Amino acid sequence: MLRYAIRRLLISIPTLLAISFIVFALLDLAPSDPTANLPLTIPPEVREKIRLSLGLGEPFPIRYLKWLQQFLINEPLAVFEQLTGLSIGDSENRLRVLSWATRSPVTDLIVERMPQTLWVVGMSYVVAVLIAVPIGVISAYRQYSIFDQVGTLISMLGFSIPTFFTGLLLIVIFSVWLGWLPSIYDTTHVVNDWESFLFQVRQMIMPTMVLALANASQISRFMRASMLDNLNQDYVRTARAKGVRERTVVLLHVLRNSLIPVVTVIALGVPTIFGGAIVTEQIFRVNGIGALLITGIESNDIPLVQTLTFIFAILIVLFNLIADLLYGVLDPRIRYE
Amino acid sequence: MTNKRRFLAAASALAMLAGPAVAERGADGELKIIYWQAPSTMNPFLSGGTKEVEAASMVIEPLARYSNTGDIVPALAAEIPTVENGGVSEDLKSITWKLKTDVMWSDGTPFTAEDAIFTWKYCTDPNGGCAQTTYFEGVSAMEAIDAHTLKISFTEPKPFPYTALVGSESPIIQAKQFADCMGAKAPECTEQNFNPIGTGPFKVVEFRANDVITLEANPHYRDPAKPAFAKVTFKGGGDAESAARSVLQTGEFDYAWNLQISPEVLTEMESAGKGKVVVAFATSVERIHVNFTNPDSALGPDDRSVFKADGSNPHPILSDIRVRKALSKAIDPVVLTEIGYGKTGKPTCNVLPGPDIYASTANEACKTQNLDEAKALLDEAGWVPGSDGVRVKDGRRLSFLYQTSTNAVRQEFQAIIKEWWSQIGVETELRNISASVFFGGDPNSPDTFQKFYADLEMYTNNFSGVDPEAYMANWLCDKAPTPATQWQGENINRYCNPEYDALAAEFAKTAGLEARAEIAKKMNDILMQDYVMFPLVHRGGTSAHANSLEGVLINDWDSELWNIADWRRAK
């Protein structure tokens, strides 16, 4: 298993290099201009100077190699230095990936936005899993019961209604009409006592629930289908015939086997947590990674978009690997040599 | 100016009499502002975007700024220099600013003329990529006569000398803080760019790019009674509609900026009674530009929409003034304004709608639509209706390509205008281009507004500050964008009129507000009566503030937060 994991990790290096080239080239070749959103009152000569000051004067291969070096070596070093307080080599003059719009290092922006994204999107994912698994199990066990029908209906609604609609609906009901919950997320809020914790919960409820509904619908459908597949298997009949308690049959035998495909779905969904929830973050102004990506795209902040997209690519490759390894843990029949 | 100051003094004396509660710094707690486009930096020299300029205007200040009526009022200067008070030299080649002597930076060090000189050097460093260099154009030297007297010399006589270090777009930064950030180092100074030390009413506590800025009252602010708020939370992100909602409906925020949303929605939100919508008009005009050169796609890149000084490449149809006039007559700016902007816009017939002293009244006829006159003009020009209703002449159809940027209101305008034009026998093909490409200025893209590969195009333009000299010089013959200039140039129409050029030259030499206004009006009238553009809507800046917030004087000439030091909570 360890050898397999190492081999897979090594294979992913050329994959990631290829991805990094495609990401960089695509964004670089796309027609865009970082000065496009400036007011028309700024004359063209000044715009040209701004473009030059952003390093756009150099040829493509040089910019790609520079970016790669900055991303793979300089940025990790800088983050390491910030975490540990040590300084390695010539850290003063080390060039970092600078965002064009903010002129600050891209990783600093990402680090600044991680907390709210992990809190809101991560929490919504946890809530989604906690809701989805029991619902899926019960729906399958009592197939075609009232519970199953209602569960199916809600899943369908959650799956098909986009978050920009549910988000607005919740805001209109809970912020405008009832005035219970804030419609705008305060990213500077610090939790240090019971009072502030309650506020944090209140401001997280709406975005978390909107996202959880969308995620839970999907996961619960997978859970239900997978349970149904297993409930009719021979080993279930055998277990019951042996006189095993129904509880043990369902929760130990069936659930464990049914979880295999669901775990894959959940693991593959984890990178999207780090990617943020673009629409929901925008509606509630959570201003996490998703919102960062959108502002980057809107202001043609190419280095920011390139770096974020590449980080997403790394996460997806990584969690694919983790999902594969989890198979082996859950299913003893699967062995990697 | 002295009258104004006397008035201000009287007003503030009255305010003190009215309520003793006003006069305490930080007494009104927290002010919450929402800008749905979040600022990406606090250094306006590195961004140039409105949102950054306005956010920074709470912290760093210029010598003088524009009030809500478009007048120049002192900020860091003690008074406005003029020729009369000796501040501006007789030959108009230098201006001497007397600075306030009691101003401190928020770190407690004194503000001097050296800081102003440093700012000039900082922005004009060729490697710095400063977005506001136009403000320093024509400045040959700056010198400190003493610590609080700044003399700015110009290479040529400057009839309007209030450019460098005037207005929120060219504020003064602290020399000490930015000393190591000159030239190519400028973008790397993240700490300084995010947390500039300023002289303004507030100072940055924490800056989170594109998200939220936390500020607190500047303890060294020159007026000990101001600002009334102890803390400002400046939140960004999301969209205009929910920003409006957070002020007008849920009351979570006190002030929301730039609410370009459908007028009905805004009115409905306002009816909740928590806040009000305020509109300020400056110089933004939505207009349709006419292409005076031939944009035929069959032409090569050196001819298509390229201005030739000998006049050899005219537009085959639109070079006839009767056609241009007919197109203009068929448009009803009043209806368009009502549909697209409501009370946040006014129909206009001028490309130069303000300040009031520059606004011409000679072109009001454009506000009345007259389809019959339009038809008669086209008949006269020899365009006769064909079998399908579209007019033809010499085998050519009266058909235009009309482009603009992608934007709901603009597409609605396009559809309505297309319908009006079809009623006079004009066929219109509509096109919309993503704003970042259209305004992007990429010389390799065929879709930029500068390249103008269309017959007509619509967008809004304006000028910053209150002096229209540079703006009116946009329509000079030699400012036409061509391949030779990498398609740079402000004369988007490729209009060329020697009479107009002569007026512009005269404008550049004339001092005195009255005389300058006379020329500006004449130039505006030439453009309008030659139907170079069809102005549609004079657009206002729209914002909303909570009913509990007092002192807001919305301003489209300068930062909307220009007088934030005077904002206070209603008692």
Interface residues (C-beta under 8 A of the other chain):
Chain A: P31 S32 D33 T35 A36 N37 L38 P39 L40 T41 I42 P43 P44 E45 V46 R47 E48 K49 I50 L52 S53 L54 L98 S99 A101 T102 R103 S104 P105 D108 L109 E112 R113 I171 S175 V176 G179 P182 S183 I184 D186 T187 T188 Q282 I283 R285 N287 A291 L292 T295 E298 S299 N300
Chain B: I34 A38 S40 T41 N43 L46 S47 G48 G49 T50 P126 N127 G128 G129 C130 A131 Q132 T133 T134 A184 A186 P187 E188 T190 N193 F194 E206 R208 A209 N210 D211 V212 T214 T233 K235 G236 G237 G238 D239 S242 R245 S246 Q249 T250 E252 F253 A435 S436 V437 F439 G440 G441 D442 N444 S445 N461 N462 F463 S464 Q486 Q488 G489 E490
